[in-house]
Amino acid sequence: MTEDNKLTSKRMSRRRVLASAGVGALVAASPFRINLAMAQEPTIKVGFPVPLTGPYGTEAQDQVRAAEVAIAEFNESGGLNGRKAELLVRDDKLNPGEAATRTLELVEKEKVNLIVGSLSAAVQLAVNNVTKQRGIIFNSISQSDTINEASDFSKFTFHEALNPHMTAGAVGRYAFPKFGKKVAFLTADYAYGHEMVRGFQEAGKAFGIETVTDVRHPIGTTDFSALLPRIQALKPDILCISNFGRDQQIALKQATDFGMKKSMKIVAPILLYTGRVAAGAQAFDGVVGGTSYYWGIEDKVASAKAFNDRFRKMHGGKVPSDYGALGYGGVKTLLMGARAAGSLDAEKVIAAVEALKYDYYKGPQYYRKCDHQSVQSVFIIESKATPQKGDADVFNVISTDEPNEANLRTCEALGHKS
């Protein structure tokens, strides 16, 4: 290279450096700098451990579908100052140990910002134990009384689902004055079943009910033929079947086959939409129960109509189930809390979620501050013999327990200091 060429090269290099410096200064001074930085921020990660395999798999898969609706709506409406959210689903296999492992993986490996999920009383306590120790907000979408108690609760714990005291209480207050005082229980032998029985019995005190038996069975029971005659022989006025998923479908089918509906009223604290669709009208005929959500309320509740329509659009015209709706609400409340806080800082999000007065899919709701229980309506439903609006039209809403803190256990009873 000649001396002239070397000199020219040095001048060009110097101009490039100065030009680059000028661009850097321009970016630093630009009003768009913050937006550029935000565009480079990672997504908001929402961990979602649910039992995709096992006896509650159908319900869990619908929770995922509904959670996807909440994520899509949040992102399309601008996210958190442009920052989008994503759903990280894990299979907890309906096992507390597996749930703890998957939750640890979500927290430590995936660095999730929020956790929503679970579909078992015992499993959600395992998830909650992991999240509260690590300062991660967890919104449970499964029934439990214990998760609200001071021994398991933390400020990081929220509970979007109904709890057994609310659910069984609402069904009991409807059923006991109408159908009689001699009550038998067929109960899944774990926390969900035990807490439902306690809820029925607490509500029954005002009506003077008599518990004639409480027959318990393990999860996954496929043959109730040795248990049902024991109940039948006691001639109760009411049989409360407190189980879930396929257990409920099989128990109702076999109770129908045994002719038990002819001599007693069968009620359930929770009647599952997915179970009714799978088992058919005959097994559920005449059975009364409770639910946190039924898609058919869209005729009267605008937020339900909007949620159902978006779910239909995203999932091939299907309607959401009851537990699916909880997946939607559990994710939506935390993301909207983060948006209100303008931050993912846990303390700020907690305060924002505590302040929410929301109607996202079923009517008015809010979280009670002492235990972060969602105060909400309980719908009393009865199975339809003949659908009028297609195959999904399986229940009638025959009564509504409106949102009322008086229907919850008191903060003091849960061990919280006033």
N, C-alpha and C positions, 0 to 999 in steps of 0.2 A: 504494500500500500504506500502511495506517495505521501509526502508531508502534507500537501494540500488536502488529500483525501482524509488523512487522519484528523486534521483540524476540522474539516466539515463534519465528520462523524461525531467528534466531541461536542460540536455545537448542537447537532440534532439530538444527541443523548441528553444534553442539558435542557433543551426545549421540552423533551418528553417528560423529564423529571418535574420541571416547572408546571407543565400542563397537568400532570397527574396530581401534583400538590394542589393545583387550582380546583380540580374536580373534587378532591377530598375536602377542601375548604367549603366548596359549594354544597356538598352533601351534608357536611356538619352544620351548615347554617340553614339548610333547607327545612321548610315546615313539614315535608314528607318524610323526614328522617325517622320519626317515631313509627310511622306506618310501615316503613320498610323493615324496621326492627321487629315489629309485631308479626309481619308476614313470615319472618324467619323463626318465630317461636314455635315450639313443638305443640302438637295437638293436646287438648285436654283429654286425658285418659280416664275413662270410667270403667273400672273393673266390675264384672258381672258374673259371679259364681252361682250357678244354679244346677239342679240335678237333671241333666239332659238324658242320662240313662237311668233306668230303674222305674219303679211303679208310679213316679210322679213326672215322668218324662214328657208326657203330652202337655201338661200344664206349664212345665218349665220352658218348652219350646215356644209356647205362646207368649210367655214373659219376654223372651228374647225378641220376638217379632214386634211386640208393643214398645219395648225399649228402643228399638231401631226407629220407630216413629218419633219418639221424643228427641233422639239424636238428630234426625233429619230436620225436624222443625226448628231446633235450636240453631243448627248450622245455617239454614236458609234464612233465618231472621237476623243473621249477623254475628252469631256466636258471642264470644266475650271480647268486645272491641275488635272483631274480625278473627279472633282465634277460634278455630273449629274444635269440635269434640269427636271422639271415636269410642266405640264400645268394644271392650276386650272380654269375650265370653270364655268361661272356664266351666268344665263339668265337675261338680263336687260329688257326684255319684251318691247323693243322699247319705253321706258319711261324714261325721264331724271331723275325723282325722284328715280325710281327703280335702275337706273344705278348708281346714286350717293351712294345709300344705299349698293348695292352689291360691289362697289369699296371700300367703307369704310370698309366693312367686309373683303375684300381681304387684305387691307393694315393693319388694326388693329388686326384682329383675326388671319388671315393666315400668316401675316408677309411676304407678297410677296416682291420680289426684283425688279420686273419689271411688267408693265401693258401694254398689247396690246389689241386692240379690238375696238368695236363700229361699228354700221352700220346705223347711222343717224347723220345728221349735228347737231341737237340739243342735242342728247344723248352724242356725243363725247365731246361737250363743258362741259357737266355736269361731265363727267369722268375727263376731263382735269382740271377742277376747284378743284376737290378733290386731284388729284395727285400732282399738282404743289404746293399746300399749304403744302403738306407733304413731298416734296422733292423726290418723286418717279418718275422715268422716265416712260413716256407714249408714245407709238407709235400708232397713230390713223390709222385705215385701212378703213376709210370711207371718202367720199368726203365732203370737207368744205373749203370755202374761209376764214371764220371768224377765224378758229383756228390758222391760220398763222398771223393774225393781232396782232399788239402790245398789244391791249387791252385784248386778251385772251391767247396769247403766253407766254411761259416762257422757260427758258433754259432746263427744263425737258421735253418739248413738242417736239415730232417728228411726221412727217406726211408722212407715206409711200404711202398713196393713192394719186391718182391724186386729183386736186381740180377743182371746176367748171369752173374757169377762163381758165385753161389749156384745159379741156375737151371740153366744148362748143366752145371755141376758135378754137380748131383744127377742129371740125366738121363744124363750120361755115365757116372757111376759105376754106374748101373743097366744101361745098354745095352752098354757095351764088353765086359764079361766074358761077356755072353750072345750077342752077335750078330757079333762079329768085330773085327779090328784095322785093316782097310783102310777108311778113312773119306773120303768125299767131302762137300763142303759146297756148298750153293746158298744164297747169302748176299745179303740186302738191303744195298746199298752205302751204308751210313751207320753211325753209331755203334752203334746197336742190334745190327745184324748183325755188325759187326766184333768187338764185345765178346762176343757169344755164341760166335763161333768161338774166340776166345781162351780163354773159359771151358771149352769142350769140349776144347781142346788141352791146357790145364793139367791137367784131370782125367784126360785120356788118357795122360799121362806114366807114371802108375802101372801102366798096362796095355799099354804099348808100342805105342800106335796109330801108324799111318802115314797122313799126309794125302796122298791121291792127287791132289786138286785142290780149289781153292776158286773156284767160278764166281760172279761177283758181278753183280747186276742193280739197276737203279734202282727206287725206290718207284713203284708204279703200273704195273708191268709187267703186260701182259695176255696176252702170248704167250711161253711158255718153250720153244717147239718148236725153236728154234735152240740152246738151252743144254742141254736134257736129253740129247740123243744123245751129246754130248761126255762127259757123266758116265757114261752107260750103257756107252760103249766102254771105260772104265777098269775096269769090273767091281768096284766097291767092295762090301764087305760091308754097309756102313751108309751111307746118305745122310742128312746132317743138313740139314734145311731151316730156315734161320734168317731168317725174315721174319715179317710181321705182317698182320693184317686181310685185306683182299681179296687181297693178294698171296699169302698163305698158301693161301687157298681155291683160287685159280686154279692155283698150283703143284702142289698135291696132286691136283686133278682131272686135270691134264695128265700128271703122273707116273703116275697110275693108268691113263690112256688109253694111255700108252706101254708099259704092262706092266712097269714097273720094280719093282713090289712082288714080282714072281716071282723076281727074282734078288738083291734086296738088302732090308734092313730100313730103313724110313724112320722117322726120329725128328725131333722138333722140340723146341726148348727150351721153347717155350710153345705149348700147344694151346688155341685160343680156343673157349670155349663158343658165342659168337655165330657164329663161323666154321663150327663143326660143324653148328649148327642150319641155317645158310643153305646150306651146300654139300651136306649130306646124308651118309648113312652110307657110301655107296660110296667117295667121295673120301677119307674119313678111315679107312676100314676097315684095321685092323691097325697103324695109326700110333701110336707111343708118344711121349709128351711130358710136360712139366711144367706145373704151374699153382700159383698162390698160393692158389686157392680153387675148390672145386667144391661146388655146393649140396647134392649127394648125401651129403656127410659129416654131414648133419643127423641121420642115424640113430645116429651115435656121439658127436657134439659138440653139447652143449646150447646153446652160444652161437650156433652156426650155425643151429640150429632156430629160436631166438628171432628172429634176424636175418631168416631166410627168411620166417617167418610175418608179420613186420611189413612186409616188402617186398611179399609177396603181397597183404596187406590194402590197402596204399597204391597198388598198381600192377596192379590187375585180375587178380590170381591168378598173375602171372608170377613166375619165380624170378630171383634176381640172377645176373649173370655174374661171371666172375673179376675183370675190371677194374672192374666195378661195385662189387664188395665192397671194392676198394681205395679207391674214392670214399667209401664209408661209413667205413672205418677211418681214412682220412686226416683227415676232418673230426672224427670222434668223438674221436680221441686229443687233438687240440689243444683242443677244447672241454672235455674232461674234465680236461686239464691246467690250463686257465684256472679251472675250478671248484675244483680242488685248491689252486691258488694263491690263490683268492679275489680274483683281480685279472686285468686284461689287460696289466699291465706286462710287457714282453717278457722281461726278466731273470727275473722270478718264474715266468712260464709256462714258459720254457725249463727251469728247474730242476725244475719239477713234472712236465713231460713226460719228462725224463730219468729221473725216479724211478718212472715208471709200470711196474707189472707187470700187464699187461692181457690179458684174454681177451674180446674184444668180438664176434668172429664166426668164429674158426677154430681156437681153442686158444691156448695161452700165447704171449705175445710180450713183448718189451721192446726199448728203444732202446739200442744200444751207445753209451757216452758219447763215445768219441773221434771218431766220425763220424756219430752219430745214425742209423745203419742199424737198421731193425727186424729183430731176430733172430727168426726164425719158421720154421715148417715149409714144405717144398716137397712137393707131392703129385705122384707119378708116376701118369699116367693113360693109359688106352688106350680108343680109341673102341669103343663097343658096336655090334655089327651089328644087334641087335634090342632096342629099348627095352622094358623091362618095366613102367615106371611112368609112361607117357605120353611125349609128344614131347620133354620136357625131359630125359629120362633117357638121356643120350648117352655118358657115360663111366663106366668102372670105375676106381676108385682101386686101383692094383695094388701100390703101395709108398709109404712116407712117409719122407722125410728129416726127422728131428725137428730142432727148433731147436738149433743148435750153433755157437758162435762159431768153432770149428775149420774150418767150411765157408766162412768169410768170408776175404777177404784180410786180412792183419794190419794193425793200425793203422800200424805202421812202414812196411809196403809202400805204404800210401796216402799216406805223407809226414807223418803226424802224429807229433809228439814225444811220447814216453812220459812 
